Amino acid sequence: MINKTTADVPDGPVGSLPPSAQAELEGVAWEELPHFCTGRHNLPNTPDILTGVLAADPARRVRAVGDLYRLLLNQERVFPATAPAALVLARLLDDPRTLAEGRWERRAGRRPLRAELLNWLASFADIARLDVEDGVGTAQDLAAARAARPVLHDRIADFCENDDPQVRDAALAATALLLADPALASSVPRYAPAVRTVLAVSVDSYYRRIAREQLAAWGEDITGLVATEKEHHRAALKRAHALADNPFEEGQGQAIRWLEEQPEDTAAPEQPGRRREGRTEPGQATPDEPPPAPPVAAPGSEAGYRGLWRIARGEERAKWTFTPYIGVGPLHFGMALDEITNALDEQPTSSSYSHRGADHQLNFADFTASGIRAIFQGGRLGCVAVNALTCPQVRLDAAPLTGCAPPTWRTGSSTARHCAPAA
């Protein structure tokens, strides 16, 4: 996560929401509506996330926007808290504090907070088009998300002609996706021209994809748009190959100038509803393939050792789950050292600090009994490295990340690292 934002925020009550958003927030029983990891240590609840979006501290705003994606739209899913949160966020759009620019986790370049909130609402609307069998969430959560679409449409419509092209494009993208609601079908003729003439030629490939898909769904011809998109790809590949022939001297300068001239492509890293199509599962060993040989003690080694190295048995190892962007087992990204020692009930056996004048910055701390190394960024946990000989058994969903057969995960290392986004 990149925390470079403008320090100047337009005037507004610090730490407060607009009256309409505050009323919407207070009208929801949030304790009954969990997000992805409600109740987990060191993670904010939904009201805290929503309040943080307009915080005076730029870093807190960035974290709050990141939490919107991680905790309320995690892995193409909506949760009980997602739809009510979307309705609150839509009340924030006309607050002057959303004019503050920043760099946000899911997009390249700088853009106003208002544009990024509209991007989140577009992602929400994109996921609301999916079905329960696609993993979008429970039928009740999906129904709540779809029921919110007409209200969101009314609150976003005014921004579709905004003077700021980043805000305008994000609003058009969100609106085009919200029009998947049958109750909004009569509004399609109003927006279709702008979707074709503005959104379909955006520098953002995510927006162009939305325009092509929605225009096709509305029965419009997109042959020319598809051909143009293919030509963009061909031209980019041709130019890249030409520059690669001479990456040094004159070719290097040409490559740098060409890249600087390209518009920022702010496409989302994953397209909701399509990730599973190209997703590859870990390879499985064939029935005839012999299982990997278990480690054996070298001659002269003690029981449970291979030479000088102790190898923990499966029954000795803790069972941990890796949750991307959240944490590993009892450890959550963002923890301080004392929180980690309390969670593990263990003191670090060694640690490393870097010294800059009078400042001492913690780099890492080793916990030998647990078999892990905690790696810090700015004094907070940013990465967990596990020792394959003694570490916990870590799994992501049903897939083992440690202690598995080499054909399944070819890491080429005796350690595995599970990291938070760079702060």
C-alpha atoms as one frame of an Amber mdcrd trajectory, in Angstrom:
protein
   0.000   0.000   0.000   1.345   3.411  -0.947   0.847   6.129   1.626   1.836
   9.157  -0.453  -1.093  11.547  -0.343  -1.576  15.255  -0.299  -1.300  16.736
   3.133  -3.792  19.486   2.383  -7.406  18.487   2.849 -10.256  20.888   2.108
 -11.778  22.417   5.195 -14.359  20.303   6.996 -15.133  19.055  10.486 -12.209
  16.835  11.464 -13.168  13.243  12.222 -16.848  13.728  11.399 -19.165  12.635
   8.616 -21.676  14.825   6.794 -25.044  14.884   8.607 -26.778  12.679   6.024
 -23.977  10.096   6.152 -23.886  10.239   9.941 -27.626   9.596  10.098 -27.248
   6.672   7.682 -24.395   5.286   9.765 -26.262   5.584  13.050 -29.347   3.933
  11.595 -27.586   0.600  11.070 -27.047  -2.108  13.703 -23.444  -2.752  12.631
 -22.813  -5.232  15.451 -25.222  -7.567  13.664 -23.598  -7.081  10.246 -20.061
  -8.509  10.081 -17.500  -7.820   7.395 -14.871 -10.315   6.210 -12.977 -10.459
   9.508 -15.202  -8.770  12.086 -13.910  -9.254  15.624 -10.374 -10.224  14.618
  -7.624  -8.605  16.657  -6.272  -5.292  15.397  -8.846  -4.962  12.598 -11.280
  -2.040  12.411 -15.029  -2.497  12.453 -17.138  -1.103   9.633 -18.065   2.231
  11.289 -14.369   2.887  11.999 -13.509   2.193   8.356 -16.221   4.546   7.111
 -15.185   7.277   9.523 -11.536   6.831   8.519 -12.322   7.578   4.874 -12.595
  11.292   5.718  -9.878  11.345   8.378  -7.548  14.339   8.457  -4.514  12.021
   8.471  -3.701  11.058   4.834  -2.246   7.687   5.880  -5.444   6.810   7.720
  -7.507   7.675   4.639  -5.365   5.339   2.536  -5.741   2.534   5.096  -9.503
   3.057   5.270  -9.894   2.849   1.492  -7.728  -0.284   1.464  -9.924  -1.788
   4.191 -13.005  -1.126   2.068 -11.599  -3.535  -0.506 -10.031  -6.056   1.883
 -12.819  -6.328   4.436 -16.006  -5.413   2.569 -15.356  -6.770  -0.952 -12.824
  -9.505  -0.209 -12.252 -12.069  -2.965 -15.226 -10.971  -5.063 -17.615 -11.410
  -2.151 -20.071  -9.156  -0.411 -20.800  -9.461   3.293 -23.665  -8.397   5.569
 -21.964  -5.033   6.174 -21.151  -4.338   2.503 -24.436  -2.941   1.164 -25.089
  -0.640   4.167 -21.496   0.599   3.902 -21.995   1.372   0.203 -25.027   3.511
   1.051 -23.000   5.463   3.625 -20.112   5.970   1.190 -22.462   7.346  -1.447
 -23.435  10.044   1.078 -19.789  11.140   1.289 -19.300  11.872  -2.405 -20.277
  15.541  -2.318 -18.241  16.301   0.819 -15.419  18.756  -0.094 -12.910  16.591
   1.763 -13.224  13.996  -1.000 -11.423  16.444  -3.287  -8.143  15.578  -1.529
  -5.837  13.776  -3.940  -3.792  10.735  -3.091  -2.293   7.488  -4.307  -4.576
   4.552  -3.633  -3.771   0.903  -3.351  -5.810  -0.380  -6.298  -4.995   2.289
  -8.854  -1.910   3.795 -10.468  -1.248   7.509 -10.293  -2.872  10.216  -8.231
  -6.586  10.848  -8.107  -9.128  12.503  -5.816 -10.616  10.494  -2.984 -13.992
  11.092  -4.643 -12.878   9.214  -7.749 -11.536   6.342  -5.677 -14.793   6.015
  -3.699 -16.632   5.860  -7.017 -14.179   3.165  -8.136 -15.057   1.170  -5.025
 -18.766   1.594  -5.751 -18.103   0.404  -9.318 -16.427  -2.723  -7.918 -19.410
  -3.201  -5.609 -21.825  -2.920  -8.557 -19.669  -5.281 -10.635 -19.770  -7.959
  -7.957 -23.520  -7.441  -7.407 -24.050  -8.693 -10.981 -22.626 -12.106 -10.085
 -24.507 -15.070  -8.703 -24.161 -16.837  -5.379 -22.544 -19.847  -7.040 -19.759
 -17.540  -8.232 -18.754 -17.030  -4.599 -20.274 -13.573  -4.282 -21.701 -14.355
  -0.821 -24.939 -15.640   0.650 -28.252 -15.120  -1.134 -29.278 -12.657   1.572
 -26.095 -10.574   1.191 -26.440 -10.567  -2.594 -30.089  -9.506  -2.357 -29.106
  -6.597  -0.086 -26.397  -5.525  -2.534 -28.815  -5.582  -5.466 -31.499  -3.748
  -3.506 -29.068  -0.881  -2.927 -28.467  -0.267  -6.643 -31.327   2.162  -7.372
 -30.393   4.326  -4.380 -26.727   4.326  -5.362 -27.650   5.241  -8.925 -29.545
   8.308  -7.739 -26.588   9.468  -5.637 -23.959   8.877  -8.322 -25.816  10.267
 -11.347 -24.790  13.890 -10.777 -21.094  12.989 -11.027 -21.379  11.477 -14.530
 -20.876  14.971 -16.016 -18.276  16.141 -13.511 -15.566  18.514 -14.723 -12.844
  16.224 -13.343 -12.385  13.423 -15.931 -11.233  10.957 -13.254 -14.410  11.530
 -11.253 -16.573  11.528 -14.381 -15.161   8.249 -15.731 -15.429   6.493 -12.366
 -19.025   7.670 -11.984 -19.903   6.505 -15.505 -18.329   3.102 -14.830 -20.275
   2.679 -11.600 -23.494   3.832 -13.269 -23.093   1.494 -16.242 -22.725  -1.442
 -13.860 -25.629  -0.340 -11.658 -27.876  -0.317 -14.737 -27.772  -4.119 -14.633
 -30.649  -3.714 -12.179 -33.914  -4.353 -14.091 -35.517  -1.441 -12.238 -33.022
   0.911 -13.893 -33.362  -0.441 -17.446 -35.304   2.633 -18.560 -32.220   4.784
 -17.869 -30.009   2.902 -20.343 -30.759   5.213 -23.340 -29.744   8.193 -21.227
 -26.265   6.853 -20.441 -25.430   4.664 -23.454 -24.046   7.557 -25.582 -21.631
   8.662 -22.827 -20.590   5.071 -22.159 -19.655   4.734 -25.832 -18.083   8.130
 -26.450 -16.392   8.652 -23.074 -15.981   5.411 -21.142 -15.166   3.190 -24.129
 -12.198   5.397 -25.076 -10.879   5.919 -21.534  -7.168   5.467 -20.843  -8.274
   2.987 -18.160  -8.620  -0.545 -19.547 -10.944  -1.471 -16.664 -13.369   1.238
 -17.765 -13.065   0.218 -21.424 -13.893  -3.364 -20.498 -16.978  -2.222 -18.584
 -18.107  -0.102 -21.547 -17.769  -2.961 -24.042 -19.552  -5.461 -21.816 -22.428
  -3.160 -20.917 -22.955  -1.889 -24.455 -23.086  -5.493 -25.658 -25.573  -6.337
 -22.905 -27.723  -3.411 -24.082 -27.775  -4.844 -27.593 -25.407  -2.339 -29.177
 -22.750  -3.136 -31.753 -19.247  -3.177 -30.229 -17.364  -4.596 -33.220 -15.383
  -1.395 -33.685 -14.542  -1.156 -29.974 -13.243  -4.730 -29.901 -11.128  -4.123
 -33.003  -9.708  -0.914 -31.517  -8.805  -2.702 -28.272  -6.979  -5.430 -30.195
  -5.115  -2.794 -32.183  -4.026  -1.099 -28.946  -2.556  -4.398 -27.771  -0.802
  -5.081 -31.086   0.703  -1.599 -31.238   1.949  -1.802 -27.665   3.539  -5.217
 -28.246   5.142  -4.100 -31.507   6.625  -0.989 -29.916   7.840  -2.914 -26.870
   9.538  -5.538 -29.061  11.221  -2.843 -31.143  12.589  -1.119 -28.061  13.728
  -4.437 -26.592  16.059  -4.973 -29.572  18.297  -2.214 -28.246  17.593  -1.760
 -24.524  20.774   0.278 -24.007  22.228   3.488 -25.353  19.748   5.087 -27.772
  17.192   2.313 -27.332  17.116   2.861 -23.593  16.405   6.546 -23.988  13.665
   5.795 -26.517  12.084   3.273 -24.158  12.080   5.719 -21.268  10.567   8.498
 -23.392   7.934   6.158 -24.824   6.897   4.915 -21.401   6.670   8.466 -20.081
   4.336   9.379 -22.936   1.901   6.542 -22.236  -1.277   7.438 -20.310  -1.602
   5.763 -16.949  -3.570   2.550 -17.177  -5.350   2.351 -13.868  -7.020  -0.988
 -14.450  -8.008  -3.008 -11.426  -5.541  -5.886 -10.869  -8.396  -8.392 -11.118
 -11.666  -8.228 -12.993 -14.527  -9.224 -10.697 -16.375 -12.292 -11.841 -13.626
 -13.403 -14.225 -10.730 -14.303 -11.981 -11.795 -17.922 -11.662 -11.832 -18.523
 -15.406  -8.061 -18.305 -15.722  -7.209 -19.404 -12.240  -4.911 -22.400 -12.018
  -5.029 -24.650  -9.031  -1.857 -26.181  -7.576  -0.753 -29.146  -9.589  -1.629
 -32.561  -8.225   0.711 -35.509  -8.333  -0.360 -38.242 -10.738  -1.510 -41.535
  -9.170   1.620 -43.277 -10.450   3.974 -40.644  -9.104   5.692 -41.786  -5.908
   5.217 -39.529  -2.908   8.223 -37.442  -1.896  10.569 -39.237   0.438  10.188
 -38.062   4.029  13.263 -36.546   5.640  15.411 -39.108   7.373  17.988 -38.672
  10.048  21.558 -38.469   8.826  23.973 -41.014  10.292  24.863 -40.005  13.821
  21.922 -37.603  14.156  19.632 -37.623  17.155  16.018 -38.708  16.738  14.000
 -35.970  15.060  17.053 -34.330  13.494  18.593 -34.268  10.052  22.221 -33.559
  10.704  22.273 -30.343  12.760  18.699 -29.415  11.935  15.699 -30.411  13.964
  12.574 -31.310  11.962   9.279 -30.934  13.799   6.730 -33.699  13.361   3.302
 -32.860  11.971   1.567 -33.363  15.294   3.968 -30.872  16.907   3.131 -28.053
  14.515   0.415 -25.471  15.025  -2.240 -25.157  12.317  -2.354 -21.632  10.876
  -4.399 -20.032   8.105  -3.043 -17.356   5.791  -5.610 -14.643   5.016  -4.278
 -12.374   2.242  -3.886  -8.739   3.315  -5.010  -9.626   6.861  -2.485 -11.901
   8.540  -1.173 -15.381   9.277  -2.571 -17.466  12.129  -2.790 -15.323  15.274
  -0.626 -12.601  13.714  -2.190  -9.666  11.896  -0.323  -7.265   9.663   0.154
  -3.984  11.477   0.863  -5.514  14.886   3.569  -4.031  17.081   6.264  -6.237
  18.635   4.572  -6.444  22.035   1.294  -7.511  20.409   3.125 -10.294  18.568
   4.819 -11.564  21.724   1.426 -11.641  23.473  -0.198 -13.470  20.561   2.567
 -16.105  20.432   3.132 -16.182  24.195   6.834 -16.123  23.391   9.677 -13.633
  23.584  11.884 -13.125  20.516  15.167 -14.997  20.643  16.913 -12.456  18.420
  16.129  -9.231  16.634  17.729  -6.732  14.287  17.580  -2.955  14.361  18.841
  -0.319  11.979  20.230   2.876  13.455  19.828   6.310  11.950  21.268   8.811
  14.361  19.244   8.565  17.559  16.460   6.584  15.864  16.297   2.790  16.199
  14.089   0.995  13.709  13.157  -2.661  14.200  13.829  -4.737  11.087  12.899
  -8.250  12.225  12.464 -10.474  15.260  12.938 -14.252  15.377  10.644 -16.512
  17.408  12.487 -19.825  17.488   9.857 -21.860  19.335   7.186 -20.864  16.823
   9.538 -21.194  13.857   8.856 -17.768  12.390  10.546 -14.465  11.672   8.424
 -11.309  11.998   9.558  -8.640   9.533   8.634  -5.045  10.267   7.875  -1.937
   8.228   7.797   1.288  10.161   7.668  -0.580  13.469   4.648  -2.678  12.418
   4.380  -6.254  11.183   4.559  -6.286   7.385   5.686  -9.840   6.599   5.899
 -13.269   8.255   8.647 -15.681   7.161   8.252 -19.263   8.339  11.009 -21.822
   8.888   9.994 -24.955   6.984  11.747 -27.235   9.510   9.789 -26.178  12.588
   7.107 -23.727  11.447   3.334 -24.079  11.773   1.422 -25.793   8.995   0.096
 -22.810   7.008  -2.822 -23.156   4.591  -4.566 -20.821   2.166  -8.137 -22.055
   1.886  -7.572 -25.804   1.394  -4.106 -25.505  -0.150  -1.035 -26.149   2.036
   1.637 -23.460   1.816   4.175 -25.294   3.985   5.044 -28.936   4.404   3.668
 -29.914   0.980   5.146 -31.974  -1.831   7.667 -30.155  -4.067   5.640 -30.809
  -7.267   2.754 -28.879  -5.715   4.545 -25.672  -4.750   7.952 -25.092  -6.319
   9.332 -22.350  -4.145  12.969 -23.342  -4.200  13.355 -22.149  -0.609  13.210
 -23.535   2.887  11.092 -20.592   3.977   7.781 -19.142   2.888   6.831 -15.518
   3.293   3.378 -14.091   3.760   3.304 -10.343   3.415   1.022  -7.364   3.663
   0.971  -4.774   0.852   3.981  -2.492   1.013   3.262   0.451   3.254
